[in-house]
Amino acid sequence: MRDPGDADTNRDPQFVRRRVDEVVLLLQVDGELDIKSTDSLRSALDAAEREGNIVRIDAAGVSFVDSTALGVLLASAQRLSARGGRLELINVSPPVRRILDMTLIARTVHVIS
Amino acid sequence: MELQLSVPATADNVPLLRHAMAGFLEGQSVTGETAADVLLAVTEACTNVVQHAYRSDPAAVDRHIELAAECMDSTLEVAVRDLGRGFAPRVDSPGLGLGLPVIAALTQTVEIRPLTPHGTEVVMTFAIEPG
């Protein structure tokens, strides 16, 4: 049985920003996004929004997303949309896709298969 | 096989409870989409406790989340309990208010019961095919 205190499973998510071009900022995210990581996700998105009008999240390394994290993503998408930009999600795993579909958040966040 | 845990109701402990639940599910050979649904529902219920259960009683000494799970044939029953004063409406809620609707969508049944003398219990059941 996995140890609930295991350092590997409890690690904080990692965020790496990379400029793609003048408008697109790629934010690579690894880890689990929930109430524990809300502040770090919000900070990472704030920084990304300052650098690009289109923030593209590479979610290949995201293993879990809950509704708290969705709230942070939605707020970012709305801020970007208000200035003519958008938030994109790419490389979304099936479990993450499931909660995105369930909550209809894909109407606001551009999920790219 | 049963799981019983009680931890302080903090944000840091929500993933800890989810990982404990993951370990329990692994031991029961519950995998794939079913396991993902259980872990999301448990996380939403625990997050509700952290965000709401003790807000109206900040002096509460025993600010804990209790997680209990038990497999019975083809049903998994999971209970998330707090010892707070109930879920009061919160106009400044940090979430989207999607916790309970998400739980309802993921579970076979869900019941929210008051506990005596105080507290709330969210009891969720899931259909499983144990290995």
gemmi code that builds the backbone of each chain (N, CA, C; Angstrom):
import gemmi

chains = {
    "A": [
        ("MET", (0.842, -1.203, 0.000), (0.000, 0.000, 0.000), (0.875, 1.250, 0.000)),
        ("ARG", (0.424, 2.232, -0.751), (1.197, 3.469, -0.830), (1.127, 4.222, 0.500)),
        ("ASP", (2.254, 4.744, 0.918), (2.295, 5.523, 2.148), (1.710, 6.904, 1.889)),
        ("PRO", (0.649, 7.303, 2.659), (0.050, 8.608, 2.408), (1.011, 9.760, 2.662)),
        ("GLY", (2.060, 9.513, 3.395), (3.015, 10.581, 3.655), (4.190, 10.555, 2.690)),
        ("ASP", (4.100, 9.696, 1.686), (5.182, 9.556, 0.716), (5.530, 10.896, 0.071)),
        ("ALA", (6.807, 11.229, 0.096), (7.229, 12.538, -0.410), (6.909, 12.700, -1.889)),
        ("ASP", (6.980, 11.591, -2.649), (6.759, 11.692, -4.081), (5.304, 12.029, -4.389)),
        ("THR", (4.364, 11.374, -3.678), (2.958, 11.619, -3.961), (2.487, 12.946, -3.364)),
        ("ASN", (3.205, 13.474, -2.379), (2.780, 14.706, -1.729), (3.504, 15.937, -2.254)),
        ("ARG", (4.307, 15.770, -3.303), (5.101, 16.909, -3.742), (4.201, 18.001, -4.302)),
        ("ASP", (4.649, 19.224, -4.161), (3.893, 20.349, -4.690), (4.027, 20.352, -6.203)),
        ("PRO", (3.018, 20.907, -6.895), (3.115, 20.941, -8.357), (4.252, 21.847, -8.813)),
        ("GLN", (4.777, 21.519, -9.980), (5.870, 22.303, -10.558), (5.326, 23.088, -11.759)),
        ("PHE", (5.796, 24.322, -11.905), (5.348, 25.168, -13.013), (6.575, 25.702, -13.756)),
        ("VAL", (6.583, 25.503, -15.069), (7.690, 26.020, -15.886), (7.103, 26.867, -17.010)),
        ("ARG", (7.531, 28.139, -17.080), (7.020, 29.039, -18.126), (8.003, 29.094, -19.287)),
        ("ARG", (7.452, 29.109, -20.517), (8.308, 29.237, -21.701), (7.564, 30.042, -22.756)),
        ("ARG", (8.204, 31.072, -23.237), (7.577, 31.895, -24.274), (7.643, 31.174, -25.616)),
        ("VAL", (6.503, 31.048, -26.292), (6.442, 30.391, -27.601), (6.649, 31.432, -28.697)),
        ("ASP", (5.916, 32.549, -28.584), (6.108, 33.673, -29.513), (5.647, 34.934, -28.799)),
        ("GLU", (5.333, 35.959, -29.539), (5.021, 37.242, -28.901), (3.729, 37.221, -28.089)),
        ("VAL", (2.815, 36.332, -28.441), (1.539, 36.319, -27.711), (1.303, 35.057, -26.883)),
        ("VAL", (1.994, 33.990, -27.211), (1.706, 32.709, -26.547), (2.755, 32.396, -25.480)),
        ("LEU", (2.243, 32.143, -24.284), (3.114, 31.746, -23.182), (2.746, 30.315, -22.795)),
        ("LEU", (3.701, 29.425, -22.854), (3.446, 28.024, -22.494), (3.762, 27.822, -21.014)),
        ("LEU", (2.797, 27.252, -20.309), (2.994, 26.956, -18.890), (2.904, 25.444, -18.718)),
        ("GLN", (4.047, 24.848, -18.464), (4.066, 23.397, -18.256), (3.806, 23.113, -16.779)),
        ("VAL", (2.804, 22.288, -16.521), (2.403, 22.009, -15.140), (2.559, 20.518, -14.867)),
        ("ASP", (3.166, 20.211, -13.747), (3.315, 18.821, -13.317), (2.819, 18.682, -11.889)),
        ("GLY", (2.014, 17.656, -11.643), (1.586, 17.395, -10.277), (0.082, 17.387, -10.128)),
        ("GLU", (-0.368, 17.558, -8.892), (-1.791, 17.502, -8.570), (-2.283, 18.903, -8.221)),
        ("LEU", (-3.441, 19.266, -8.771), (-3.989, 20.598, -8.544), (-5.240, 20.474, -7.687)),
        ("ASP", (-5.120, 20.938, -6.444), (-6.252, 20.883, -5.521), (-6.149, 22.056, -4.555)),
        ("ILE", (-6.858, 21.989, -3.443), (-6.900, 23.118, -2.507), (-5.503, 23.436, -1.949)),
        ("LYS", (-4.653, 22.425, -1.831), (-3.306, 22.655, -1.291), (-2.467, 23.495, -2.256)),
        ("SER", (-2.697, 23.304, -3.550), (-1.847, 23.976, -4.542), (-2.526, 25.189, -5.188)),
        ("THR", (-3.669, 25.612, -4.637), (-4.411, 26.728, -5.232), (-3.557, 27.988, -5.343)),
        ("ASP", (-2.850, 28.331, -4.269), (-2.069, 29.579, -4.269), (-0.930, 29.527, -5.293)),
        ("SER", (-0.248, 28.394, -5.377), (0.871, 28.309, -6.326), (0.355, 28.307, -7.760)),
        ("LEU", (-0.794, 27.687, -8.007), (-1.381, 27.711, -9.351), (-1.781, 29.142, -9.718)),
        ("ARG", (-2.400, 29.835, -8.762), (-2.815, 31.215, -9.030), (-1.600, 32.099, -9.333)),
        ("SER", (-0.536, 31.930, -8.570), (0.686, 32.720, -8.790), (1.290, 32.424, -10.159)),
        ("ALA", (1.323, 31.145, -10.516), (1.900, 30.761, -11.817), (1.090, 31.349, -12.964)),
        ("LEU", (-0.237, 31.333, -12.827), (-1.085, 31.889, -13.880), (-0.967, 33.410, -13.938)),
        ("ASP", (-0.883, 34.045, -12.774), (-0.706, 35.507, -12.756), (0.551, 35.895, -13.527)),
        ("ALA", (1.639, 35.176, -13.253), (2.904, 35.469, -13.933), (2.793, 35.202, -15.429)),
        ("ALA", (2.122, 34.109, -15.790), (1.969, 33.773, -17.212), (1.126, 34.824, -17.934)),
        ("GLU", (0.069, 35.298, -17.256), (-0.803, 36.306, -17.869), (-0.048, 37.613, -18.135)),
        ("ARG", (0.940, 37.903, -17.309), (1.732, 39.126, -17.524), (2.624, 39.005, -18.751)),
        ("GLU", (2.916, 37.767, -19.148), (3.869, 37.552, -20.245), (3.220, 37.191, -21.572)),
        ("GLY", (1.955, 36.830, -21.552), (1.313, 36.423, -22.804), (-0.175, 36.662, -22.786)),
        ("ASN", (-0.720, 36.924, -23.959), (-2.163, 37.113, -24.067), (-2.867, 35.772, -24.246)),
        ("ILE", (-2.124, 34.804, -24.773), (-2.624, 33.435, -24.838), (-1.750, 32.596, -23.911)),
        ("VAL", (-2.371, 32.069, -22.869), (-1.638, 31.206, -21.946), (-2.034, 29.770, -22.262)),
        ("ARG", (-1.029, 28.989, -22.652), (-1.262, 27.589, -23.046), (-0.692, 26.683, -21.971)),
        ("ILE", (-1.581, 25.983, -21.282), (-1.126, 25.085, -20.225), (-0.908, 23.695, -20.807)),
        ("ASP", (0.310, 23.201, -20.683), (0.593, 21.812, -21.051), (0.329, 20.962, -19.810)),
        ("ALA", (-0.800, 20.224, -19.865), (-1.247, 19.483, -18.687), (-0.844, 18.012, -18.730)),
        ("ALA", (0.133, 17.679, -19.562), (0.536, 16.270, -19.676), (0.964, 15.695, -18.329)),
        ("GLY", (1.537, 16.538, -17.487), (2.020, 16.055, -16.192), (1.042, 16.268, -15.052)),
        ("VAL", (-0.181, 16.666, -15.381), (-1.187, 16.908, -14.333), (-1.983, 15.624, -14.109)),
        ("SER", (-1.872, 15.085, -12.915), (-2.527, 13.804, -12.644), (-3.866, 13.959, -11.941)),
        ("PHE", (-4.145, 15.168, -11.433), (-5.391, 15.343, -10.683), (-5.786, 16.815, -10.699)),
        ("VAL", (-7.089, 17.069, -10.885), (-7.631, 18.431, -10.805), (-8.964, 18.358, -10.065)),
        ("ASP", (-9.162, 19.236, -9.090), (-10.469, 19.279, -8.419), (-11.168, 20.600, -8.732)),
        ("SER", (-12.339, 20.810, -8.148), (-13.124, 22.002, -8.496), (-12.476, 23.282, -7.963)),
        ("THR", (-11.665, 23.172, -6.918), (-10.959, 24.351, -6.417), (-9.980, 24.859, -7.469)),
        ("ALA", (-9.231, 23.948, -8.054), (-8.283, 24.329, -9.114), (-9.026, 24.826, -10.347)),
        ("LEU", (-10.164, 24.214, -10.651), (-10.946, 24.685, -11.796), (-11.361, 26.137, -11.613)),
        ("GLY", (-11.677, 26.508, -10.371), (-12.049, 27.894, -10.102), (-10.925, 28.857, -10.444)),
        ("VAL", (-9.687, 28.451, -10.139), (-8.521, 29.281, -10.455), (-8.325, 29.372, -11.971)),
        ("LEU", (-8.484, 28.246, -12.648), (-8.347, 28.235, -14.119), (-9.420, 29.108, -14.765)),
        ("LEU", (-10.630, 28.993, -14.250), (-11.748, 29.756, -14.810), (-11.517, 31.259, -14.643)),
        ("ALA", (-11.052, 31.656, -13.471), (-10.792, 33.082, -13.224), (-9.735, 33.607, -14.188)),
        ("SER", (-8.695, 32.817, -14.410), (-7.641, 33.218, -15.336), (-8.196, 33.324, -16.755)),
        ("ALA", (-9.005, 32.337, -17.149), (-9.594, 32.351, -18.498), (-10.451, 33.590, -18.697)),
        ("GLN", (-11.179, 33.967, -17.669), (-12.056, 35.143, -17.786), (-11.244, 36.432, -17.883)),
        ("ARG", (-10.150, 36.508, -17.120), (-9.294, 37.701, -17.203), (-8.676, 37.819, -18.594)),
        ("LEU", (-8.189, 36.696, -19.115), (-7.575, 36.717, -20.447), (-8.606, 37.049, -21.520)),
        ("SER", (-9.781, 36.475, -21.407), (-10.831, 36.708, -22.382), (-11.238, 38.182, -22.401)),
        ("ALA", (-11.261, 38.792, -21.221), (-11.671, 40.200, -21.119), (-10.721, 41.121, -21.874)),
        ("ARG", (-9.488, 40.684, -22.092), (-8.538, 41.524, -22.839), (-8.241, 40.940, -24.223)),
        ("GLY", (-9.107, 40.034, -24.667), (-8.976, 39.499, -26.022), (-8.076, 38.292, -26.136)),
        ("GLY", (-7.632, 37.763, -25.007), (-6.766, 36.590, -25.019), (-7.544, 35.334, -24.703)),
        ("ARG", (-6.834, 34.270, -24.372), (-7.523, 33.047, -23.973), (-6.584, 32.126, -23.192)),
        ("LEU", (-7.228, 31.232, -22.445), (-6.489, 30.185, -21.728), (-6.724, 28.880, -22.463)),
        ("GLU", (-5.626, 28.193, -22.797), (-5.737, 26.914, -23.498), (-5.173, 25.800, -22.629)),
        ("LEU", (-5.774, 24.632, -22.757), (-5.271, 23.440, -22.075), (-4.935, 22.403, -23.130)),
        ("ILE", (-3.708, 21.915, -23.113), (-3.334, 20.870, -24.068), (-2.832, 19.638, -23.315)),
        ("ASN", (-2.850, 18.509, -23.992), (-2.364, 17.244, -23.416), (-3.067, 16.886, -22.106)),
        ("VAL", (-4.391, 16.955, -22.136), (-5.189, 16.681, -20.941), (-5.438, 15.174, -20.818)),
        ("SER", (-5.181, 14.628, -19.647), (-5.380, 13.188, -19.434), (-6.878, 12.891, -19.286)),
        ("PRO", (-7.288, 11.637, -19.517), (-8.715, 11.293, -19.408), (-9.357, 11.659, -18.070)),
        ("PRO", (-8.716, 11.407, -16.897), (-9.379, 11.790, -15.642), (-9.589, 13.297, -15.526)),
        ("VAL", (-8.621, 14.066, -16.007), (-8.759, 15.528, -15.952), (-9.828, 15.981, -16.934)),
        ("ARG", (-9.833, 15.359, -18.115), (-10.851, 15.689, -19.116), (-12.255, 15.440, -18.561)),
        ("ARG", (-12.364, 14.406, -17.734), (-13.678, 14.036, -17.189), (-14.267, 15.165, -16.339)),
        ("ILE", (-13.461, 15.753, -15.458), (-14.020, 16.825, -14.609), (-14.233, 18.096, -15.432)),
        ("LEU", (-13.413, 18.307, -16.450), (-13.628, 19.470, -17.321), (-14.982, 19.344, -18.032)),
        ("ASP", (-15.278, 18.153, -18.516), (-16.548, 17.936, -19.212), (-17.724, 18.018, -18.239)),
        ("MET", (-17.533, 17.446, -17.061), (-18.604, 17.397, -16.072), (-19.044, 18.789, -15.648)),
        ("THR", (-18.084, 19.694, -15.564), (-18.378, 21.037, -15.063), (-18.586, 22.043, -16.189)),
        ("LEU", (-18.524, 21.584, -17.426), (-18.737, 22.450, -18.598), (-17.730, 23.598, -18.668)),
        ("ILE", (-16.582, 23.427, -18.001), (-15.597, 24.504, -17.995), (-14.971, 24.682, -19.383)),
        ("ALA", (-15.111, 23.648, -20.218), (-14.537, 23.732, -21.567), (-15.236, 24.801, -22.412)),
        ("ARG", (-16.353, 25.331, -21.886), (-16.994, 26.441, -22.599), (-16.186, 27.730, -22.449)),
        ("THR", (-15.367, 27.781, -21.418), (-14.594, 29.007, -21.136), (-13.104, 28.788, -21.376)),
        ("VAL", (-12.623, 27.623, -20.977), (-11.218, 27.286, -21.188), (-11.136, 26.459, -22.477)),
        ("HIS", (-10.222, 26.816, -23.356), (-10.100, 26.108, -24.630), (-9.302, 24.830, -24.417)),
        ("VAL", (-9.993, 23.704, -24.461), (-9.321, 22.417, -24.290), (-9.008, 21.865, -25.675)),
        ("ILE", (-7.723, 21.681, -25.936), (-7.282, 21.247, -27.258), (-6.845, 19.793, -27.184)),
        ("SER", (-7.540, 18.942, -27.908), (-7.236, 17.499, -27.862), (-5.956, 17.207, -28.634)),
    ],
    "B": [
        ("MET", (-12.229, -5.222, 4.616), (-11.149, -4.280, 4.915), (-11.716, -2.879, 5.070)),
        ("GLU", (-11.240, -2.179, 6.080), (-11.746, -0.834, 6.333), (-10.605, 0.169, 6.373)),
        ("LEU", (-10.961, 1.409, 6.117), (-10.023, 2.522, 6.269), (-10.632, 3.492, 7.264)),
        ("GLN", (-9.853, 3.929, 8.239), (-10.330, 4.913, 9.219), (-9.200, 5.892, 9.465)),
        ("LEU", (-9.440, 7.170, 9.210), (-8.405, 8.181, 9.421), (-9.034, 9.434, 10.004)),
        ("SER", (-8.276, 10.127, 10.834), (-8.718, 11.424, 11.340), (-7.502, 12.347, 11.353)),
        ("VAL", (-7.625, 13.483, 10.660), (-6.490, 14.420, 10.575), (-7.018, 15.839, 10.760)),
        ("PRO", (-6.162, 16.777, 11.162), (-6.601, 18.171, 11.264), (-7.148, 18.680, 9.923)),
        ("ALA", (-8.185, 19.509, 9.999), (-8.863, 19.983, 8.782), (-8.085, 21.139, 8.153)),
        ("THR", (-6.989, 20.796, 7.488), (-6.173, 21.800, 6.801), (-6.074, 21.434, 5.322)),
        ("ALA", (-5.755, 22.451, 4.520), (-5.609, 22.218, 3.074), (-4.508, 21.189, 2.799)),
        ("ASP", (-3.428, 21.251, 3.585), (-2.317, 20.323, 3.364), (-2.736, 18.862, 3.528)),
        ("ASN", (-3.748, 18.638, 4.354), (-4.137, 17.256, 4.622), (-5.121, 16.684, 3.605)),
        ("VAL", (-5.652, 17.525, 2.715), (-6.587, 17.008, 1.704), (-5.886, 16.031, 0.751)),
        ("PRO", (-4.727, 16.397, 0.171), (-4.047, 15.386, -0.657), (-3.587, 14.172, 0.139)),
        ("LEU", (-3.250, 14.383, 1.393), (-2.834, 13.242, 2.222), (-3.977, 12.223, 2.339)),
        ("LEU", (-5.191, 12.722, 2.572), (-6.339, 11.818, 2.667), (-6.625, 11.155, 1.318)),
        ("ARG", (-6.463, 11.934, 0.230), (-6.681, 11.355, -1.102), (-5.684, 10.219, -1.369)),
        ("HIS", (-4.433, 10.432, -0.988), (-3.423, 9.397, -1.215), (-3.682, 8.166, -0.344)),
        ("ALA", (-4.172, 8.398, 0.871), (-4.534, 7.258, 1.725), (-5.672, 6.471, 1.091)),
        ("MET", (-6.627, 7.208, 0.547), (-7.762, 6.555, -0.129), (-7.266, 5.788, -1.348)),
        ("ALA", (-6.298, 6.371, -2.076), (-5.744, 5.697, -3.261), (-5.091, 4.379, -2.858)),
        ("GLY", (-4.382, 4.402, -1.753), (-3.747, 3.184, -1.262), (-4.776, 2.123, -0.897)),
        ("PHE", (-5.856, 2.578, -0.253), (-6.934, 1.652, 0.119), (-7.566, 1.035, -1.130)),
        ("LEU", (-7.824, 1.874, -2.132), (-8.437, 1.376, -3.372), (-7.515, 0.380, -4.076)),
        ("GLU", (-6.227, 0.707, -4.050), (-5.243, -0.193, -4.658), (-5.301, -1.565, -3.985)),
        ("GLY", (-5.410, -1.543, -2.673), (-5.499, -2.794, -1.915), (-6.755, -3.577, -2.229)),
        ("GLN", (-7.794, -2.872, -2.672), (-9.061, -3.525, -3.022), (-9.150, -3.816, -4.522)),
        ("SER", (-8.060, -3.543, -5.246), (-8.026, -3.723, -6.712), (-9.092, -2.890, -7.415)),
        ("VAL", (-9.406, -1.740, -6.848), (-10.323, -0.793, -7.511), (-9.442, 0.181, -8.289)),
        ("THR", (-9.590, 0.183, -9.595), (-8.669, 0.955, -10.433), (-9.439, 1.766, -11.474)),
        ("GLY", (-8.692, 2.422, -12.352), (-9.257, 3.085, -13.517), (-10.213, 4.206, -13.187)),
        ("GLU", (-11.274, 4.303, -14.002), (-12.207, 5.417, -13.866), (-12.931, 5.393, -12.519)),
        ("THR", (-13.226, 4.192, -12.026), (-13.908, 4.098, -10.731), (-13.038, 4.691, -9.631)),
        ("ALA", (-11.767, 4.320, -9.615), (-10.859, 4.857, -8.600), (-10.732, 6.374, -8.745)),
        ("ALA", (-10.636, 6.849, -9.975), (-10.515, 8.298, -10.204), (-11.751, 9.028, -9.690)),
        ("ASP", (-12.930, 8.443, -9.915), (-14.169, 9.060, -9.423), (-14.185, 9.119, -7.897)),
        ("VAL", (-13.781, 8.027, -7.257), (-13.767, 7.993, -5.786), (-12.808, 9.053, -5.244)),
        ("LEU", (-11.620, 9.148, -5.840), (-10.611, 10.088, -5.343), (-11.068, 11.537, -5.520)),
        ("LEU", (-11.745, 11.817, -6.634), (-12.246, 13.178, -6.839), (-13.361, 13.494, -5.846)),
        ("ALA", (-14.294, 12.562, -5.654), (-15.402, 12.797, -4.721), (-14.893, 12.980, -3.297)),
        ("VAL", (-13.933, 12.152, -2.886), (-13.363, 12.272, -1.538), (-12.667, 13.627, -1.379)),
        ("THR", (-11.940, 14.024, -2.406), (-11.244, 15.313, -2.352), (-12.245, 16.464, -2.217)),
        ("GLU", (-13.331, 16.416, -2.988), (-14.330, 17.484, -2.915), (-14.972, 17.536, -1.526)),
        ("ALA", (-15.279, 16.372, -0.964), (-15.908, 16.337, 0.360), (-14.949, 16.859, 1.439)),
        ("CYS", (-13.687, 16.462, 1.353), (-12.692, 16.933, 2.337), (-12.452, 18.429, 2.183)),
        ("THR", (-12.433, 18.898, 0.952), (-12.239, 20.337, 0.710), (-13.399, 21.141, 1.298)),
        ("ASN", (-14.609, 20.610, 1.181), (-15.762, 21.276, 1.800), (-15.562, 21.430, 3.304)),
        ("VAL", (-15.018, 20.405, 3.935), (-14.776, 20.484, 5.384), (-13.786, 21.610, 5.681)),
        ("VAL", (-12.679, 21.643, 4.933), (-11.647, 22.669, 5.169), (-12.218, 24.073, 4.947)),
        ("GLN", (-13.029, 24.228, 3.903), (-13.503, 25.569, 3.535), (-14.704, 26.031, 4.353)),
        ("HIS", (-15.521, 25.092, 4.827), (-16.810, 25.512, 5.374), (-17.123, 25.027, 6.788)),
        ("ALA", (-16.677, 23.837, 7.165), (-17.250, 23.189, 8.349), (-16.993, 23.943, 9.654)),
        ("TYR", (-15.835, 24.567, 9.764), (-15.486, 25.166, 11.061), (-15.514, 26.688, 11.030)),
        ("ARG", (-16.000, 27.259, 9.949), (-15.992, 28.727, 9.821), (-16.864, 29.414, 10.864)),
        ("SER", (-18.004, 28.808, 11.186), (-18.896, 29.447, 12.151), (-18.507, 29.122, 13.590)),
        ("ASP", (-17.447, 28.353, 13.747), (-17.006, 27.974, 15.094), (-15.480, 27.983, 15.144)),
        ("PRO", (-14.884, 29.203, 14.966), (-13.421, 29.262, 14.854), (-12.691, 28.808, 16.111)),
        ("ALA", (-13.409, 28.789, 17.249), (-12.747, 28.390, 18.492), (-12.802, 26.882, 18.704)),
        ("ALA", (-13.418, 26.172, 17.789), (-13.534, 24.718, 17.951), (-12.154, 24.102, 18.136)),
        ("VAL", (-12.047, 23.257, 19.127), (-10.757, 22.639, 19.440), (-10.493, 21.465, 18.501)),
        ("ASP", (-11.513, 20.673, 18.280), (-11.341, 19.445, 17.516), (-11.701, 19.684, 16.050)),
        ("ARG", (-10.820, 20.381, 15.329), (-11.088, 20.720, 13.922), (-10.482, 19.637, 13.040)),
        ("HIS", (-11.213, 18.551, 12.940), (-10.681, 17.401, 12.216), (-11.560, 17.019, 11.027)),
        ("ILE", (-10.935, 16.296, 10.106), (-11.667, 15.589, 9.058), (-11.521, 14.106, 9.359)),
        ("GLU", (-12.625, 13.413, 9.360), (-12.566, 11.963, 9.509), (-12.933, 11.328, 8.168)),
        ("LEU", (-12.136, 10.351, 7.773), (-12.397, 9.624, 6.529), (-12.533, 8.140, 6.865)),
        ("ALA", (-13.640, 7.561, 6.444), (-13.850, 6.132, 6.678), (-14.312, 5.498, 5.372)),
        ("ALA", (-13.807, 4.314, 5.106), (-14.211, 3.621, 3.883), (-14.305, 2.124, 4.159)),
        ("GLU", (-15.262, 1.519, 3.496), (-15.446, 0.078, 3.665), (-16.007, -0.506, 2.375)),
        ("CYS", (-15.462, -1.646, 1.985), (-15.976, -2.366, 0.814), (-16.928, -3.456, 1.266)),
        ("MET", (-18.114, -3.479, 0.654), (-19.092, -4.518, 0.963), (-19.568, -5.093, -0.369)),
        ("ASP", (-19.101, -6.293, -0.685), (-19.438, -6.926, -1.969), (-19.091, -5.989, -3.131)),
        ("SER", (-20.118, -5.536, -3.837), (-19.848, -4.698, -5.018), (-20.095, -3.215, -4.731)),
        ("THR", (-20.075, -2.846, -3.449), (-20.299, -1.446, -3.088), (-19.174, -0.948, -2.193)),
        ("LEU", (-18.694, 0.220, -2.511), (-17.742, 0.915, -1.636), (-18.491, 2.044, -0.955)),
        ("GLU", (-18.438, 2.076, 0.376), (-19.062, 3.173, 1.110), (-17.964, 4.033, 1.728)),
        ("VAL", (-18.036, 5.314, 1.476), (-17.037, 6.251, 2.000), (-17.758, 7.341, 2.780)),
        ("ALA", (-17.292, 7.603, 3.999), (-17.876, 8.679, 4.809), (-16.805, 9.718, 5.106)),
        ("VAL", (-17.170, 10.983, 4.924), (-16.301, 12.101, 5.304), (-17.048, 12.891, 6.361)),
        ("ARG", (-16.443, 13.019, 7.543), (-17.141, 13.651, 8.666), (-16.352, 14.840, 9.202)),
        ("ASP", (-17.108, 15.790, 9.738), (-16.478, 16.875, 10.492), (-17.230, 17.027, 11.803)),
        ("LEU", (-16.662, 17.809, 12.697), (-17.297, 18.037, 13.994), (-17.683, 19.503, 14.125)),
        ("GLY", (-17.942, 20.134, 12.996), (-18.274, 21.559, 12.991), (-19.747, 21.803, 13.213)),
        ("ARG", (-20.160, 22.994, 12.845), (-21.533, 23.425, 13.126), (-22.406, 23.390, 11.878)),
        ("GLY", (-21.987, 22.657, 10.876), (-22.807, 22.552, 9.672), (-22.330, 23.498, 8.594)),
        ("PHE", (-22.854, 23.304, 7.390), (-22.445, 24.118, 6.250), (-23.314, 25.369, 6.174)),
        ("ALA", (-22.780, 26.500, 6.569), (-23.530, 27.742, 6.435), (-23.263, 28.325, 5.051)),
        ("PRO", (-24.256, 29.004, 4.449), (-24.002, 29.666, 3.175), (-22.842, 30.642, 3.305)),
        ("ARG", (-22.009, 30.720, 2.288), (-20.821, 31.559, 2.367), (-20.731, 32.398, 1.094)),
        ("VAL", (-20.966, 33.698, 1.233), (-20.960, 34.548, 0.035), (-19.544, 34.752, -0.500)),
        ("ASP", (-18.528, 34.593, 0.374), (-17.143, 34.778, -0.070), (-16.462, 33.427, -0.311)),
        ("SER", (-17.250, 32.426, -0.662), (-16.680, 31.096, -0.872), (-15.569, 31.149, -1.916)),
        ("PRO", (-14.398, 30.548, -1.600), (-13.285, 30.573, -2.545), (-13.492, 29.627, -3.729)),
        ("GLY", (-14.452, 28.739, -3.619), (-14.656, 27.771, -4.699), (-15.765, 28.194, -5.638)),
        ("LEU", (-16.054, 27.303, -6.585), (-17.098, 27.582, -7.574), (-18.457, 27.099, -7.099)),
        ("GLY", (-18.500, 26.474, -5.926), (-19.745, 25.888, -5.464), (-20.076, 24.603, -6.202)),
        ("LEU", (-19.050, 23.994, -6.770), (-19.264, 22.789, -7.571), (-19.019, 21.501, -6.785)),
        ("GLY", (-18.560, 21.633, -5.548), (-18.169, 20.448, -4.791), (-19.276, 19.409, -4.694)),
        ("LEU", (-20.422, 19.818, -4.167), (-21.504, 18.861, -3.981), (-22.094, 18.373, -5.313)),
        ("PRO", (-22.299, 19.251, -6.310), (-22.755, 18.728, -7.606), (-21.785, 17.716, -8.223)),
        ("VAL", (-20.486, 17.958, -8.079), (-19.500, 17.003, -8.602), (-19.617, 15.676, -7.856)),
        ("ILE", (-19.749, 15.750, -6.533), (-19.913, 14.529, -5.737), (-21.160, 13.773, -6.200)),
        ("ALA", (-22.251, 14.511, -6.391), (-23.503, 13.860, -6.803), (-23.350, 13.179, -8.161)),
        ("ALA", (-22.564, 13.790, -9.040), (-22.383, 13.217, -10.381), (-21.501, 11.980, -10.361)),
        ("LEU", (-20.623, 11.870, -9.370), (-19.631, 10.788, -9.351), (-20.085, 9.564, -8.575)),
        ("THR", (-21.074, 9.729, -7.712), (-21.431, 8.675, -6.773), (-22.688, 7.928, -7.213)),
        ("GLN", (-22.840, 6.727, -6.644), (-24.088, 5.992, -6.850), (-25.178, 6.617, -5.969)),
        ("THR", (-24.829, 6.863, -4.711), (-25.722, 7.591, -3.803), (-24.875, 8.531, -2.962)),
        ("VAL", (-25.495, 9.595, -2.483), (-24.826, 10.479, -1.527), (-25.868, 10.981, -0.538)),
        ("GLU", (-25.490, 10.928, 0.753), (-26.381, 11.432, 1.803), (-25.580, 12.369, 2.691)),
        ("ILE", (-26.207, 13.458, 3.071), (-25.581, 14.405, 3.995), (-26.402, 14.383, 5.281)),
        ("ARG", (-25.738, 13.981, 6.366), (-26.475, 13.787, 7.627), (-25.847, 14.633, 8.729)),
        ("PRO", (-26.668, 15.244, 9.567), (-26.127, 15.924, 10.749), (-25.702, 14.889, 11.785)),
        ("LEU", (-24.655, 15.192, 12.522), (-24.196, 14.298, 13.579), (-24.544, 14.905, 14.931)),
        ("THR", (-24.678, 14.058, 15.950), (-24.979, 14.502, 17.304), (-23.720, 14.413, 18.156)),
        ("PRO", (-23.312, 15.404, 18.951), (-24.027, 16.675, 19.194), (-23.825, 17.703, 18.073)),
        ("HIS", (-22.749, 17.587, 17.330), (-22.587, 18.487, 16.190), (-21.635, 17.859, 15.184)),
        ("GLY", (-21.736, 18.348, 13.974), (-20.922, 17.779, 12.903), (-21.801, 17.390, 11.726)),
        ("THR", (-21.144, 17.043, 10.648), (-21.841, 16.650, 9.429), (-21.123, 15.441, 8.833)),
        ("GLU", (-21.903, 14.563, 8.276), (-21.352, 13.362, 7.659), (-21.841, 13.303, 6.214)),
        ("VAL", (-20.906, 13.177, 5.284), (-21.258, 12.972, 3.878), (-20.954, 11.506, 3.568)),
        ("VAL", (-21.993, 10.752, 3.304), (-21.825, 9.316, 3.040), (-22.061, 9.059, 1.553)),
        ("MET", (-21.031, 8.533, 0.901), (-21.077, 8.307, -0.544), (-20.941, 6.816, -0.819)),
        ("THR", (-21.669, 6.326, -1.789), (-21.460, 4.935, -2.206), (-21.098, 4.895, -3.690)),
        ("PHE", (-20.314, 3.896, -4.017), (-19.826, 3.698, -5.388), (-19.987, 2.227, -5.745)),
        ("ALA", (-20.366, 1.982, -6.977), (-20.394, 0.593, -7.464), (-18.972, 0.197, -7.846)),
        ("ILE", (-18.524, -0.950, -7.342), (-17.152, -1.381, -7.637), (-17.155, -2.834, -8.082)),
        ("GLU", (-16.077, -3.201, -8.708), (-15.855, -4.606, -9.045), (-14.525, -5.003, -8.436)),
        ("PRO", (-14.541, -5.377, -7.154), (-13.270, -5.694, -6.488), (-12.579, -6.887, -7.117)),
        ("GLY", (-11.259, -6.824, -7.125), (-10.497, -7.902, -7.721), (-10.346, -9.086, -6.797)),
    ],
}
model = gemmi.Model(1)
for chain_id, residues in chains.items():
    chain = gemmi.Chain(chain_id)
    for i, (resn, *xyz) in enumerate(residues, 1):
        res = gemmi.Residue()
        res.name, res.seqid = resn, gemmi.SeqId(i, " ")
        for name, pos in zip(("N", "CA", "C"), xyz):
            atom = gemmi.Atom()
            atom.name, atom.element = name, gemmi.Element(name[0])
            atom.pos, atom.b_iso = gemmi.Position(*pos), 0.0
            res.add_atom(atom)
        chain.add_residue(res)
    model.add_chain(chain)
structure = gemmi.Structure()
structure.add_model(model)
structure.setup_entities()
